[in-house]
Amino acid sequence: MRFLLDSEQRAFADSLNAMLTAADTPSVVRSWSRGEPTSGRSLWRRVAGAGVFALAVPEAYEGLGPRPVELAVAFVELGRHAVPGPLVETVAAAALLTTLDDPAPAKRLLPALASGESVVTLATGRYALDADVADVRLTVSAAGGPARRASGEAVGEPAAAGELASGAAKSAPEAGESAMERQLAPLPGGAPSAAELRLAPPATVPHTSLDPARRLFPTPTGGELLAVGPQVPAALAHALTWARLATAAQALGVGLALLDRTVAYVRQRTQFGVPVGSFQAVKHQLADAKIALEFARPLVFGAALTMDPADVAAAKVTACEAAYRTARTALQLHGAIGYTAEYDLSLWLTKARALRASWGDPGECRAAVLESFSGGDRRS
C-alpha cells in the first residue's frame, strides 16, 4: 500500500521547510536551551501562523481540525529542523481539552493555543516540559492525590535510575529511562478511574536533560481545577494517541535530518585520498538507516489516516527506533566530532534519544499493539 501526499500537503511541507530553514533553528535551539526563549517564542508564533497547532484544534474552537494527516506532515518538518518547545504537549493538550465532557476549558484555552498566542504544556507525572516558557501549564493527577505513573503507582519516591523523564540527563539503563518517561505519559489502561485536570502555577528550577532543548521542571502542584472525574483519564487516553502520532512524525523528521547531514559529511570527509562515503561498509550502514526510515514513513501516515491507538503505537515505535538507529549511525560515521556539543549534529542526536522514550517507550508501544490483537478487535 502506498501513502502519497497530495499536492496541497506537499506544498504545506515545502512552505514549512522553507520557513524553518530561513529561521536558523540551530541558533534558536541553543538559545532555548540556555533559558533564553525570545527567538524561540518568535519562531513558535510563526509556526502557529502557518496553521500547525490549529490542525489539532476543531473549528468550533477557532482551529482548522482535527486533521491528523496534515499534523503529521507538519511534525516531520518540525523534527527535521529540531524546532524546540512543547510541540507534542501542545497537541496532546488540544486533544485532551476537546474530549472533556465540559466544553468550557476548551472554549477558554484553545483559541489562544491555535493562534500561538499561548504556549501550552501538559504534564501527567513528575515533570513538566518547558514549563518556564509555557503560559498554560496543564497537569493531570489522581483526584485528591499526587501525580501517578502509568501503573497507577504514586511517584513520591525517587527514581531508581535517576531523573530521566523525557530523557533527563543522568545516564542509566534503558529500563530505568522508560520507567521515568512513563510519568509523563500514562497508558490508558493504567490511568486512575478518577483524576483531575488543573491549570498549574509557574514552575521553579529546571532539571538537566539529555536533550538540552527539552527543559524539564518539577510539575507544579495546585492551581485552578478545570475538570475532575472519569472524564479526565478518558480524555487523556485520547490525548495519548495524538501525542504518539506527533512524536512519531517528529522522530521521522529527526531521522531524515540526521541521514541527510551524515550523507553530506561522508561525501566531503576523505581517507586514503577518497571520500569515506565510497567505502562499502559506510554505504551499507547508510542504506540500512535509509531503509528503516522509509519503512517508518508509511506507518506514520497510515496511522494518521486511521488514528487507531494500536496503529499509532506501531508507528511510534517504528519511527523512533528508525531515528535512534540513524542517530547511532550518524554518530559513528562522524567520528569524534559527532560527540561535541558545539557541533550542530548533537541537536538531533539528543532529540532522537529523548523522543524514543517520550509518550511511551518501545516496550510500551509494542505491548499496545499486541494487546489490540489479543483483544480480538483488530481489522482482519
C-alpha positions in Angstrom: 0.0 0.0 0.0 1.3 3.5 -0.9 0.7 6.5 1.2 1.4 9.6 -1.0 0.8 13.2 0.0 -1.4 15.2 -2.3 -0.2 18.4 -3.9 -1.5 20.7 -1.1 0.1 18.6 1.6 3.4 18.6 -0.3 3.2 22.4 -0.7 2.5 22.7 3.0 5.6 20.7 3.9 7.7 22.7 1.4 6.5 26.0 2.9 7.3 24.9 6.4 10.7 23.6 5.3 11.5 27.0 3.7 10.3 29.0 6.7 12.3 26.9 9.2 15.4 26.8 7.0 15.4 30.6 7.0 14.9 30.7 10.7 18.3 29.2 11.5 16.8 26.8 14.0 20.2 25.6 15.5 20.8 29.0 17.0 17.2 29.1 18.2 17.6 25.7 19.9 20.8 26.8 21.6 19.2 30.0 23.0 16.2 28.0 24.1 18.5 25.5 25.9 20.1 28.4 27.8 16.7 29.6 29.0 16.6 32.5 26.5 13.3 31.9 24.7 12.9 35.1 22.8 13.8 33.8 19.4 12.0 30.5 20.2 8.8 32.3 21.1 9.1 34.3 17.8 9.5 31.0 15.9 6.6 29.5 17.8 4.3 32.3 16.6 5.4 31.8 13.0 4.8 28.0 13.3 1.4 28.8 14.7 0.8 31.3 12.0 1.4 28.6 9.4 -1.6 26.8 11.0 0.3 23.9 12.6 -1.3 24.0 16.1 -4.7 24.8 14.6 -4.6 21.4 12.9 -5.2 19.8 16.3 -8.0 22.2 17.3 -11.6 21.8 16.0 -13.2 24.6 14.0 -15.6 25.2 16.9 -12.6 26.5 18.9 -11.1 28.6 16.1 -8.9 25.8 14.7 -8.6 24.0 11.4 -9.0 20.4 12.5 -8.8 17.9 13.7 -6.6 17.0 10.7 -4.1 14.3 11.8 -2.5 13.7 8.4 -1.6 17.3 7.9 -0.4 17.5 11.5 1.9 14.5 10.8 3.2 16.3 7.7 4.0 19.4 9.8 5.7 17.5 12.6 8.0 15.7 10.2 9.3 19.2 9.2 9.4 20.4 12.9 11.6 17.3 13.6 13.7 17.8 10.5 14.6 21.3 11.8 14.8 20.4 15.5 12.3 23.1 16.5 12.3 23.5 20.3 9.4 23.8 22.6 6.5 21.7 24.0 5.2 20.9 20.5 3.8 17.4 21.2 2.5 18.5 24.6 0.5 21.3 22.8 -1.1 18.8 20.5 -1.8 16.5 23.4 -3.4 19.4 25.4 -5.6 20.3 22.5 -6.8 16.7 22.2 -7.4 16.4 25.9 -9.4 19.6 26.2 -11.6 18.8 23.2 -12.6 15.4 24.6 -13.7 16.6 28.1 -17.4 16.5 28.8 -17.4 20.1 29.8 -16.5 22.4 26.8 -15.7 25.4 29.0 -11.9 24.8 29.4 -11.6 24.2 25.6 -13.5 27.4 24.8 -11.3 29.3 27.2 -7.9 27.9 26.2 -7.9 26.5 22.7 -8.3 29.7 20.6 -5.0 31.1 22.0 -3.3 27.7 21.6 -4.3 27.5 18.0 -3.1 31.1 17.2 0.2 30.7 19.0 -0.7 33.4 21.5 -0.2 30.9 24.3 2.5 28.2 24.7 0.9 25.2 26.4 2.5 22.2 28.1 0.8 19.2 29.6 2.3 17.2 32.5 0.9 13.8 33.6 3.6 13.0 36.2 6.7 14.3 37.9 8.0 16.6 35.2 6.6 19.3 33.0 8.3 20.1 29.7 9.3 23.7 29.1 7.1 24.9 32.0 9.1 28.1 32.3 8.2 29.2 28.8 4.6 27.9 28.8 1.8 30.4 29.5 -0.6 27.5 30.2 0.6 24.6 32.3 -1.9 21.7 32.4 -1.4 18.9 34.9 -3.2 15.6 35.3 -3.1 13.7 38.6 -5.1 11.3 40.6 -8.1 13.0 42.2 -7.1 14.2 45.6 -3.6 12.8 45.4 -0.2 13.1 43.7 0.6 12.5 40.1 0.7 8.8 39.2 2.6 6.7 36.8 1.1 4.5 34.1 0.6 1.7 36.5 -1.2 4.0 39.0 1.8 3.8 41.3 2.4 7.0 43.3 5.5 8.9 42.3 6.6 10.3 45.6 9.7 8.1 45.8 12.9 9.0 44.0 13.5 7.3 40.7 15.8 4.3 40.9 17.5 5.2 37.6 17.9 8.9 38.1 15.9 11.8 36.9 15.2 10.7 33.3 11.7 11.8 32.4 11.6 12.9 28.7 15.2 11.9 28.5 16.7 13.7 31.6 20.4 13.9 31.9 21.7 11.1 34.2 23.0 8.0 32.4 21.1 4.9 33.3 19.8 1.6 31.8 17.1 1.8 29.2 14.6 0.2 31.6 15.1 3.0 34.1 14.6 5.6 31.4 11.4 4.0 30.4 10.1 4.0 33.9 10.7 7.6 34.4 9.3 8.5 30.9 6.0 6.8 31.9 5.5 9.5 34.4 5.0 12.0 31.5 2.7 9.7 29.6 0.5 7.2 31.4 -1.1 4.4 29.4 -4.9 4.4 29.1 -5.1 1.1 30.9 -3.1 2.4 33.8 -4.8 5.7 34.3 -6.7 6.1 37.6 -10.5 5.8 37.4 -10.9 9.3 38.7 -8.4 12.1 38.0 -8.2 15.9 38.0 -7.0 18.4 35.4 -5.6 21.6 36.8 -4.2 24.9 35.5 -1.0 24.9 37.4 1.1 27.8 38.7 4.6 28.7 37.3 7.4 26.2 37.5 10.6 26.6 39.5 14.2 25.4 38.9 14.8 23.1 35.8 16.4 19.7 35.9 19.2 18.9 33.5 18.0 17.0 30.5 19.7 14.6 28.0 18.3 16.9 25.2 19.1 20.5 26.4 16.2 21.8 24.2 13.7 19.8 26.3 13.8 21.7 29.6 12.3 19.7 32.5 10.7 21.2 35.5 9.1 19.6 38.6 5.4 19.5 37.9 3.8 22.4 39.8 1.1 21.4 42.3 -2.2 23.0 43.0 -3.8 25.6 40.8 -7.2 26.1 39.3 -9.3 22.9 38.9 -10.6 22.6 35.4 -12.1 19.1 35.4 -12.4 16.1 37.6 -13.7 12.6 37.4 -13.6 9.7 34.9 -13.8 12.1 32.0 -10.2 13.1 32.6 -8.5 9.7 32.2 -10.7 9.1 29.2 -9.6 12.3 27.6 -6.0 11.6 28.5 -6.2 8.3 26.6 -7.4 10.2 23.5 -4.6 12.7 24.0 -2.0 9.9 24.3 -2.9 8.7 20.7 -2.4 12.2 19.3 0.8 12.7 21.3 2.3 9.4 20.0 1.4 10.3 16.4 3.1 13.7 16.7 6.1 12.2 18.4 6.4 9.5 15.6 6.3 12.2 12.9 8.8 14.4 14.8 11.1 11.4 15.2 10.9 10.6 11.5 11.9 14.2 10.7 14.8 13.9 13.1 16.0 10.7 11.5 15.7 12.2 8.0 17.8 15.2 9.0 20.5 13.0 10.6 20.7 10.9 7.5 21.0 13.9 5.2 23.7 15.5 7.3 25.6 12.3 7.6 25.5 11.6 3.8 26.8 15.2 3.2 29.6 14.6 5.7 30.9 11.3 4.4 31.0 12.8 0.9 33.4 15.5 2.0 35.5 13.7 4.6 38.4 11.8 2.9 40.6 8.9 3.9 43.3 7.3 1.8 42.6 10.0 -0.8 38.9 9.2 -1.3 35.6 10.2 0.3 34.8 7.8 3.2 31.3 7.6 1.7 32.8 5.5 -1.1 33.6 2.6 1.3 31.2 -0.3 1.2 30.8 -0.6 5.0 29.8 3.1 5.2 27.3 2.7 2.3 25.7 -0.4 4.0 25.2 1.5 7.2 23.6 4.5 5.5 21.4 2.2 3.4 20.2 0.4 6.5 19.3 3.7 8.1 17.5 4.8 4.9 15.5 1.6 4.7 14.4 1.9 8.3 13.2 5.4 7.8 11.4 4.6 4.6 9.6 1.7 6.3 8.6 4.0 9.1 7.1 6.7 6.8 4.0 4.8 5.6 3.3 3.6 9.1 3.2 7.2 10.3 0.9 8.4 7.6 -1.2 5.2 7.7 -1.7 5.7 11.4 -2.7 9.3 10.8 -5.4 8.1 8.5 -6.9 5.6 11.0 -6.0 7.2 14.3 -6.3 3.7 15.8 -4.3 3.6 19.0 -2.6 0.4 18.0 -1.7 1.7 14.6 -0.3 4.9 16.2 1.7 2.9 18.7 3.2 0.8 15.9 4.1 3.9 14.0 5.6 5.5 17.1 7.9 2.6 17.9 8.9 2.1 14.3 9.7 5.8 13.6 11.5 6.3 16.9 13.6 3.1 16.5 14.5 4.2 13.0 15.5 7.6 14.1 17.5 6.2 17.0 19.3 3.7 14.7 20.1 6.6 12.3 21.4 8.6 15.2 23.8 5.9 16.2 25.0 5.5 12.6 25.4 9.3 12.3 27.5 9.4 15.4 29.7 6.5 14.3 30.3 7.9 10.8 31.0 11.4 12.0 33.7 10.2 14.4 34.9 12.3 17.3 33.3 15.5 16.1 29.9 13.9 16.5 30.4 13.8 20.2 30.9 17.6 20.6 28.0 19.7 21.9 29.2 22.6 19.8 28.6 20.6 16.6 25.1 21.0 15.3 24.6 17.3 14.8 24.2 17.0 18.6 20.9 18.8 18.5 19.4 16.0 16.5 21.3 13.2 18.2 20.0 14.0 21.7 16.5 14.6 20.4 16.3 11.2 18.8 17.2 9.6 22.1 14.7 11.6 24.1 11.8 11.1 21.7 12.4 7.3 21.7 11.1 7.2 25.3 8.7 10.1 25.2 5.0 9.3 25.4 5.6 5.6 25.6 8.9 3.7 25.3 9.3 0.9 22.7 8.2 -1.8 25.0 5.0 0.0 25.9 4.1 0.7 22.3 4.8 -2.9 21.3 2.6 -4.0 24.2 -0.2 -1.8 23.0 0.0 -3.3 19.5 0.0 -6.9 20.9 -2.9 -6.1 23.3 -5.0 -5.0 20.3 -4.5 -8.3 18.7 -5.2 -10.4 21.8 -8.3 -8.4 22.4 -9.7 -9.5 19.1 -10.7 -6.0 17.9 -8.2 -5.7 15.1 -9.3 -5.4 11.5 -9.0 -8.7 9.6 
